[in-house]
């Protein structure tokens, strides 16, 4: 379910994330996309924290909880994981392929209010 990519960032694929979410495992899901991007929908249960605000809000993320970051394709969320890992948080994971991989797997998005 979890694997490391060539940059040493731990990743989870869409199927693995869907499984964790359906099991109601204790995870935090963070969408680092922009306001304009989330207007198209988010993964159910995710909280929105644009990447540019992560340095300001990083201390609010519980280091004891597994946190999965995602963006459109996985590039910005990988940056979020690298940033958090550099701050000593080893419980961070990147959604491999981002929300695009999620949708290509046939998984639904929640509407943003």
mmCIF file of the C-alpha atoms, coordinates in Angstrom:
data_MODEL
# 
_entry.id   MODEL 
# 
loop_
_atom_site.group_PDB 
_atom_site.id 
_atom_site.type_symbol 
_atom_site.label_atom_id 
_atom_site.label_alt_id 
_atom_site.label_comp_id 
_atom_site.label_asym_id 
_atom_site.label_entity_id 
_atom_site.label_seq_id 
_atom_site.pdbx_PDB_ins_code 
_atom_site.Cartn_x 
_atom_site.Cartn_y 
_atom_site.Cartn_z 
_atom_site.occupancy 
_atom_site.B_iso_or_equiv 
_atom_site.pdbx_formal_charge 
_atom_site.auth_seq_id 
_atom_site.auth_comp_id 
_atom_site.auth_asym_id 
_atom_site.auth_atom_id 
_atom_site.pdbx_PDB_model_num 
ATOM 1   C CA . UNK A 1 1   ? 0.000   0.000  0.000   1.00 0.00 ? 1   UNK A CA 1 
ATOM 2   C CA . UNK A 1 2   ? 2.763   2.452  0.982   1.00 0.00 ? 2   UNK A CA 1 
ATOM 3   C CA . UNK A 1 3   ? 5.977   2.673  -0.994  1.00 0.00 ? 3   UNK A CA 1 
ATOM 4   C CA . UNK A 1 4   ? 8.833   5.141  -1.422  1.00 0.00 ? 4   UNK A CA 1 
ATOM 5   C CA . UNK A 1 5   ? 9.517   6.870  -4.712  1.00 0.00 ? 5   UNK A CA 1 
ATOM 6   C CA . UNK A 1 6   ? 12.963  7.587  -6.116  1.00 0.00 ? 6   UNK A CA 1 
ATOM 7   C CA . UNK A 1 7   ? 13.213  10.760 -4.017  1.00 0.00 ? 7   UNK A CA 1 
ATOM 8   C CA . UNK A 1 8   ? 12.564  8.892  -0.770  1.00 0.00 ? 8   UNK A CA 1 
ATOM 9   C CA . UNK A 1 9   ? 9.050   10.274 -0.344  1.00 0.00 ? 9   UNK A CA 1 
ATOM 10  C CA . UNK A 1 10  ? 6.554   7.746  0.959   1.00 0.00 ? 10  UNK A CA 1 
ATOM 11  C CA . UNK A 1 11  ? 3.581   7.320  -1.358  1.00 0.00 ? 11  UNK A CA 1 
ATOM 12  C CA . UNK A 1 12  ? 0.204   5.647  -1.425  1.00 0.00 ? 12  UNK A CA 1 
ATOM 13  C CA . UNK A 1 13  ? -1.787  4.855  -4.552  1.00 0.00 ? 13  UNK A CA 1 
ATOM 14  C CA . UNK A 1 14  ? -5.437  5.761  -5.101  1.00 0.00 ? 14  UNK A CA 1 
ATOM 15  C CA . UNK A 1 15  ? -6.704  2.260  -4.300  1.00 0.00 ? 15  UNK A CA 1 
ATOM 16  C CA . UNK A 1 16  ? -4.729  2.173  -1.058  1.00 0.00 ? 16  UNK A CA 1 
ATOM 17  C CA . UNK A 1 17  ? -6.026  5.582  0.001   1.00 0.00 ? 17  UNK A CA 1 
ATOM 18  C CA . UNK A 1 18  ? -9.591  4.594  -0.845  1.00 0.00 ? 18  UNK A CA 1 
ATOM 19  C CA . UNK A 1 19  ? -9.174  1.486  1.309   1.00 0.00 ? 19  UNK A CA 1 
ATOM 20  C CA . UNK A 1 20  ? -7.843  3.513  4.259   1.00 0.00 ? 20  UNK A CA 1 
ATOM 21  C CA . UNK A 1 21  ? -10.660 6.038  3.951   1.00 0.00 ? 21  UNK A CA 1 
ATOM 22  C CA . UNK A 1 22  ? -13.331 3.342  3.815   1.00 0.00 ? 22  UNK A CA 1 
ATOM 23  C CA . UNK A 1 23  ? -11.842 1.641  6.894   1.00 0.00 ? 23  UNK A CA 1 
ATOM 24  C CA . UNK A 1 24  ? -12.028 4.970  8.749   1.00 0.00 ? 24  UNK A CA 1 
ATOM 25  C CA . UNK A 1 25  ? -8.384  4.641  9.723   1.00 0.00 ? 25  UNK A CA 1 
ATOM 26  C CA . UNK A 1 26  ? -6.947  7.541  11.727  1.00 0.00 ? 26  UNK A CA 1 
ATOM 27  C CA . UNK A 1 27  ? -5.506  9.578  8.889   1.00 0.00 ? 27  UNK A CA 1 
ATOM 28  C CA . UNK A 1 28  ? -5.556  13.219 7.911   1.00 0.00 ? 28  UNK A CA 1 
ATOM 29  C CA . UNK A 1 29  ? -6.032  14.014 4.239   1.00 0.00 ? 29  UNK A CA 1 
ATOM 30  C CA . UNK A 1 30  ? -4.727  17.396 3.052   1.00 0.00 ? 30  UNK A CA 1 
ATOM 31  C CA . UNK A 1 31  ? -5.411  18.979 -0.347  1.00 0.00 ? 31  UNK A CA 1 
ATOM 32  C CA . UNK A 1 32  ? -2.609  21.440 -1.205  1.00 0.00 ? 32  UNK A CA 1 
ATOM 33  C CA . UNK A 1 33  ? -4.174  22.720 -4.432  1.00 0.00 ? 33  UNK A CA 1 
ATOM 34  C CA . UNK A 1 34  ? -5.230  26.336 -5.011  1.00 0.00 ? 34  UNK A CA 1 
ATOM 35  C CA . UNK A 1 35  ? -8.695  27.773 -4.336  1.00 0.00 ? 35  UNK A CA 1 
ATOM 36  C CA . UNK A 1 36  ? -9.489  27.673 -8.059  1.00 0.00 ? 36  UNK A CA 1 
ATOM 37  C CA . UNK A 1 37  ? -8.552  24.002 -8.310  1.00 0.00 ? 37  UNK A CA 1 
ATOM 38  C CA . UNK A 1 38  ? -10.643 22.807 -5.381  1.00 0.00 ? 38  UNK A CA 1 
ATOM 39  C CA . UNK A 1 39  ? -13.743 24.363 -6.962  1.00 0.00 ? 39  UNK A CA 1 
ATOM 40  C CA . UNK A 1 40  ? -13.831 21.254 -9.195  1.00 0.00 ? 40  UNK A CA 1 
ATOM 41  C CA . UNK A 1 41  ? -14.094 18.992 -6.164  1.00 0.00 ? 41  UNK A CA 1 
ATOM 42  C CA . UNK A 1 42  ? -12.038 17.384 -3.420  1.00 0.00 ? 42  UNK A CA 1 
ATOM 43  C CA . UNK A 1 43  ? -11.605 13.900 -2.038  1.00 0.00 ? 43  UNK A CA 1 
ATOM 44  C CA . UNK A 1 44  ? -14.266 13.358 0.631   1.00 0.00 ? 44  UNK A CA 1 
ATOM 45  C CA . UNK A 1 45  ? -12.935 14.174 4.101   1.00 0.00 ? 45  UNK A CA 1 
ATOM 46  C CA . UNK A 1 46  ? -9.952  16.233 2.953   1.00 0.00 ? 46  UNK A CA 1 
ATOM 47  C CA . UNK A 1 47  ? -9.025  19.539 4.458   1.00 0.00 ? 47  UNK A CA 1 
ATOM 48  C CA . UNK A 1 48  ? -7.773  22.345 2.246   1.00 0.00 ? 48  UNK A CA 1 
ATOM 49  C CA . UNK A 1 49  ? -4.350  23.843 2.932   1.00 0.00 ? 49  UNK A CA 1 
ATOM 50  C CA . UNK A 1 50  ? -2.827  25.524 -0.137  1.00 0.00 ? 50  UNK A CA 1 
ATOM 51  C CA . UNK A 1 51  ? 0.855   24.666 -0.514  1.00 0.00 ? 51  UNK A CA 1 
ATOM 52  C CA . UNK A 1 52  ? 1.969   28.283 -0.123  1.00 0.00 ? 52  UNK A CA 1 
ATOM 53  C CA . UNK A 1 53  ? 0.420   28.350 3.376   1.00 0.00 ? 53  UNK A CA 1 
ATOM 54  C CA . UNK A 1 54  ? 2.071   25.128 4.563   1.00 0.00 ? 54  UNK A CA 1 
ATOM 55  C CA . UNK A 1 55  ? 5.144   26.854 6.086   1.00 0.00 ? 55  UNK A CA 1 
ATOM 56  C CA . UNK A 1 56  ? 2.813   29.002 8.199   1.00 0.00 ? 56  UNK A CA 1 
ATOM 57  C CA . UNK A 1 57  ? 0.472   26.151 9.236   1.00 0.00 ? 57  UNK A CA 1 
ATOM 58  C CA . UNK A 1 58  ? 2.950   23.253 9.478   1.00 0.00 ? 58  UNK A CA 1 
ATOM 59  C CA . UNK A 1 59  ? 2.993   23.259 13.273  1.00 0.00 ? 59  UNK A CA 1 
ATOM 60  C CA . UNK A 1 60  ? -0.775  22.631 13.299  1.00 0.00 ? 60  UNK A CA 1 
ATOM 61  C CA . UNK A 1 61  ? -0.290  19.216 11.670  1.00 0.00 ? 61  UNK A CA 1 
ATOM 62  C CA . UNK A 1 62  ? -0.106  16.434 14.253  1.00 0.00 ? 62  UNK A CA 1 
ATOM 63  C CA . UNK A 1 63  ? 3.180   14.562 13.887  1.00 0.00 ? 63  UNK A CA 1 
ATOM 64  C CA . UNK A 1 64  ? 1.668   11.451 15.482  1.00 0.00 ? 64  UNK A CA 1 
ATOM 65  C CA . UNK A 1 65  ? -1.073  11.077 12.859  1.00 0.00 ? 65  UNK A CA 1 
ATOM 66  C CA . UNK A 1 66  ? -0.512  9.720  9.357   1.00 0.00 ? 66  UNK A CA 1 
ATOM 67  C CA . UNK A 1 67  ? -1.028  12.657 7.010   1.00 0.00 ? 67  UNK A CA 1 
ATOM 68  C CA . UNK A 1 68  ? -1.596  12.145 3.299   1.00 0.00 ? 68  UNK A CA 1 
ATOM 69  C CA . UNK A 1 69  ? -1.078  15.118 1.008   1.00 0.00 ? 69  UNK A CA 1 
ATOM 70  C CA . UNK A 1 70  ? -2.436  15.399 -2.514  1.00 0.00 ? 70  UNK A CA 1 
ATOM 71  C CA . UNK A 1 71  ? -2.586  17.894 -5.360  1.00 0.00 ? 71  UNK A CA 1 
ATOM 72  C CA . UNK A 1 72  ? -3.456  17.615 -9.053  1.00 0.00 ? 72  UNK A CA 1 
ATOM 73  C CA . UNK A 1 73  ? -0.652  15.271 -10.172 1.00 0.00 ? 73  UNK A CA 1 
ATOM 74  C CA . UNK A 1 74  ? 1.410   14.571 -7.054  1.00 0.00 ? 74  UNK A CA 1 
ATOM 75  C CA . UNK A 1 75  ? 4.235   17.070 -7.620  1.00 0.00 ? 75  UNK A CA 1 
ATOM 76  C CA . UNK A 1 76  ? 3.201   19.794 -5.164  1.00 0.00 ? 76  UNK A CA 1 
ATOM 77  C CA . UNK A 1 77  ? 2.057   17.264 -2.584  1.00 0.00 ? 77  UNK A CA 1 
ATOM 78  C CA . UNK A 1 78  ? 5.485   15.612 -2.850  1.00 0.00 ? 78  UNK A CA 1 
ATOM 79  C CA . UNK A 1 79  ? 6.984   19.025 -2.040  1.00 0.00 ? 79  UNK A CA 1 
ATOM 80  C CA . UNK A 1 80  ? 4.652   19.233 0.964   1.00 0.00 ? 80  UNK A CA 1 
ATOM 81  C CA . UNK A 1 81  ? 5.848   15.802 2.133   1.00 0.00 ? 81  UNK A CA 1 
ATOM 82  C CA . UNK A 1 82  ? 9.504   16.770 1.706   1.00 0.00 ? 82  UNK A CA 1 
ATOM 83  C CA . UNK A 1 83  ? 8.938   19.998 3.636   1.00 0.00 ? 83  UNK A CA 1 
ATOM 84  C CA . UNK A 1 84  ? 7.171   18.220 6.492   1.00 0.00 ? 84  UNK A CA 1 
ATOM 85  C CA . UNK A 1 85  ? 9.797   15.449 6.604   1.00 0.00 ? 85  UNK A CA 1 
ATOM 86  C CA . UNK A 1 86  ? 12.524  18.110 6.859   1.00 0.00 ? 86  UNK A CA 1 
ATOM 87  C CA . UNK A 1 87  ? 10.654  19.481 9.889   1.00 0.00 ? 87  UNK A CA 1 
ATOM 88  C CA . UNK A 1 88  ? 10.827  16.057 11.545  1.00 0.00 ? 88  UNK A CA 1 
ATOM 89  C CA . UNK A 1 89  ? 7.432   14.635 10.593  1.00 0.00 ? 89  UNK A CA 1 
ATOM 90  C CA . UNK A 1 90  ? 7.965   11.092 9.338   1.00 0.00 ? 90  UNK A CA 1 
ATOM 91  C CA . UNK A 1 91  ? 4.244   10.252 9.111   1.00 0.00 ? 91  UNK A CA 1 
ATOM 92  C CA . UNK A 1 92  ? 3.632   12.023 5.790   1.00 0.00 ? 92  UNK A CA 1 
ATOM 93  C CA . UNK A 1 93  ? 2.598   10.388 2.527   1.00 0.00 ? 93  UNK A CA 1 
ATOM 94  C CA . UNK A 1 94  ? 2.004   11.570 -1.012  1.00 0.00 ? 94  UNK A CA 1 
ATOM 95  C CA . UNK A 1 95  ? -0.966  10.438 -3.098  1.00 0.00 ? 95  UNK A CA 1 
ATOM 96  C CA . UNK A 1 96  ? 0.823   8.981  -6.115  1.00 0.00 ? 96  UNK A CA 1 
ATOM 97  C CA . UNK A 1 97  ? -0.466  10.700 -9.263  1.00 0.00 ? 97  UNK A CA 1 
ATOM 98  C CA . UNK A 1 98  ? -2.581  13.117 -7.250  1.00 0.00 ? 98  UNK A CA 1 
ATOM 99  C CA . UNK A 1 99  ? -6.277  13.708 -7.733  1.00 0.00 ? 99  UNK A CA 1 
ATOM 100 C CA . UNK A 1 100 ? -5.882  12.857 -11.427 1.00 0.00 ? 100 UNK A CA 1 
ATOM 101 C CA . UNK A 1 101 ? -4.943  9.271  -10.494 1.00 0.00 ? 101 UNK A CA 1 
ATOM 102 C CA . UNK A 1 102 ? -7.849  9.233  -8.017  1.00 0.00 ? 102 UNK A CA 1 
ATOM 103 C CA . UNK A 1 103 ? -10.329 10.166 -10.759 1.00 0.00 ? 103 UNK A CA 1 
ATOM 104 C CA . UNK A 1 104 ? -8.715  7.844  -13.330 1.00 0.00 ? 104 UNK A CA 1 
ATOM 105 C CA . UNK A 1 105 ? -9.329  5.036  -10.836 1.00 0.00 ? 105 UNK A CA 1 
ATOM 106 C CA . UNK A 1 106 ? -13.032 5.818  -11.046 1.00 0.00 ? 106 UNK A CA 1 
ATOM 107 C CA . UNK A 1 107 ? -13.225 7.264  -7.543  1.00 0.00 ? 107 UNK A CA 1 
ATOM 108 C CA . UNK A 1 108 ? -15.598 10.118 -6.775  1.00 0.00 ? 108 UNK A CA 1 
ATOM 109 C CA . UNK A 1 109 ? -14.956 13.687 -5.712  1.00 0.00 ? 109 UNK A CA 1 
ATOM 110 C CA . UNK A 1 110 ? -17.001 15.630 -3.196  1.00 0.00 ? 110 UNK A CA 1 
ATOM 111 C CA . UNK A 1 111 ? -18.449 18.975 -4.199  1.00 0.00 ? 111 UNK A CA 1 
ATOM 112 C CA . UNK A 1 112 ? -17.006 22.004 -2.466  1.00 0.00 ? 112 UNK A CA 1 
ATOM 113 C CA . UNK A 1 113 ? -19.606 24.234 -0.822  1.00 0.00 ? 113 UNK A CA 1 
# 
